[in-house]
Structures are given as C-alpha cells and as structure tokens.
Amino acid sequence: MALAFAATSGQNKSTDVKRRLHFVNDKPKRSTKAEPPVWHLPEQAAAYVLATGIFTTLGPFGTFEMVFWLRVIYWALAIGAGWIFVSSSIMAMRHKGWLDHESPVTRIALAIIVAAPPTALVVMGLEYLLHPEDGPFLKPRIFLYVAVVCLIIGGSVVAYVRPRLVKPVKLPDYMIFMRRLPPHLGTELISLSSQDHYVEVTTDKGRELIHMRLGDALEELSDYPGQQVHRSHWIAARAFRGVARENNRLVVRLSDGRSLPVSRSFAPAVREMTPTLDVSGQ
C-alpha cells in the first residue's frame, strides 16, 4: 500500500511539475507588425479619395446642383488644395523646428488654421470660374464653408493618427524575463540558480523552475540590478544583505535568510556591493 501511495504521489507531482513548467515556459510574444508612420502616403491618398467621394455625393454648399462630373472636379480640386496646404504647413513646421514644444495634435490644428485662408482663395477661384455672374471674387461665406470642411476633415485625420503621435513607453529589457514568471510569483527577484537544464527563480513570493539556461536568463536581466556571484547563482541587488564565511567559503546573505556560495572570480565584484536594509521588519 505504501508503495502504491508513493507511486501515485510521484505521478501527481510529476504531472503538476510538467503543467507548471509548461505555463512558465511560454515565451513572451513580440509584435512583428510595423506601425505605419504618422503621414502614411497610401492612407493619405485613400482618405483624399474617400473625402472627395463623400463631398461629391452629398453636394453640400449648393454644389449638388452641378452636373456630376463637374462636381467631382470641384471637390477634387478644393479638397486637394486643402490637403496640399495642410501637408506643406506641417512639413514647414517640422523642418524649421517651429512649435516643437507643442503637442503634435496642437501642431496639426495650427497647420489646418494656417492652410484655411489659401484653401479658401482656391475655392473662391473655382466659384468665380464657374459662376462669374454671382458677384465679386472675394466671398466671405467661402471662408465659413472652408472652415467647416477643414474642421470635419482635419478633425477626422487628427482622431485617426493621434495614437501614432504618442511615443510608446519603452519597457525595460528585464520585462521579457518577468513575463515568463507566473503571476503569483511576483516580480521582486531574490536569486536565480542553475538546476541542470532549468533555472530556479526565487522571489519574495516563492520559487519556480523555468526551462532555460542561466546565461539566457542573465542576458534578459542585463538591466535588472543584480550580480552573478557564482557560475550557478545570481542575486538581486535589493536582496543582498552582506557577505560572510561558512566553512572557510565566502557566501552572500540574502533577504530570505538563505546563503549562496561566492566563487573566487566573482568575489571582488561581490565585495563592492552595498548591502540593502531589510525594510520588511523580518
């Protein structure tokens, strides 16, 4: 009976370890999809065609009375002029370094404001060519029309590209390693120890085995404060409590009460480490 119980217990333990290792060995996935630039030419061309199609179909500001082909030309030229003036304003600001202290959204909004008057002049020219009998070249109402169109199109463009205007926060390289750990283990490392083909990771919450080489783990933790103290051991700087001698061997004291051996080659670096205070009160 004892043998049967031991065999069952061993099988359950083996299954639990395999399940646990399968979980912690899932490698973090890195996104390989490249983010398009803020002003992506194919997107801009598609947006230009879409805007021209929408305004041609709706025929706002009295343009619906025009024949279809003339309406297409009218809105293609009007919207195209606005697009050119807005893009030119943005490129000029970037080239001259104007308003670099302002947010990207503010710069785009100012570019739209700057582009509105010349765009209005182009539209006035179109109106004068099509309807010379309607009066003088300058028509104040055209400024209002252009302002409304610029607000609609410019607002749509800003809303679409705004996520790209915010620079993503660069995460530390050690987060690649942290993603390997199960959530219950936390991220406050104490030590790493080589165990054959595994690395035993000890945190302030417990310990787990990860199927990877210690060298690969240390490469991922290159920017995490710590020190390799032995061919088979690495400790976190926050867990270092000092050095001592046990059986004529140099060891490091850790925050969880354990001691790890220090090899001769790493001893100089270990002696330069500053012990941290135990703020947990333990």
Sequence and secondary structure as in RCSB ss.txt:
>XXXX:A:sequence
MALAFAATSGQNKSTDVKRRLHFVNDKPKRSTKAEPPVWHLPEQAAAYVLATGIFTTLGPFGTFEMVFWLRVIYW
ALAIGAGWIFVSSSIMAMRHKGWLDHESPVTRIALAIIVAAPPTALVVMGLEYLLHPEDGPFLKPRIFLYVAVVC
LIIGGSVVAYVRPRLVKPVKLPDYMIFMRRLPPHLGTELISLSSQDHYVEVTTDKGRELIHMRLGDALEELSDYP
GQQVHRSHWIAARAFRGVARENNRLVVRLSDGRSLPVSRSFAPAVREMTPTLDVSGQ
>XXXX:A:secstr
 HHHHHHHHHHHHHHHHHHHHHHHT            SS HHHHHHHHHHHHHHHHHH TTTGGGS HHHHHHHH
HHHHHHHHHHHHHHHHHHHHHTTTTTS HHHHHHHHHHHHHHHHHHHHHHHHHHH GGG  S  HHHHHHHHHHH
HHHHHHHHHHHHHHHS      TTHHHHTTS GGG S EEEEEEETTEEEEEETTEEEEESS HHHHHHHTTTSS
EEEEETTEEEEGGGEEEEEEETTEEEEEETTS EEE  GGGHHHHHT      TT  
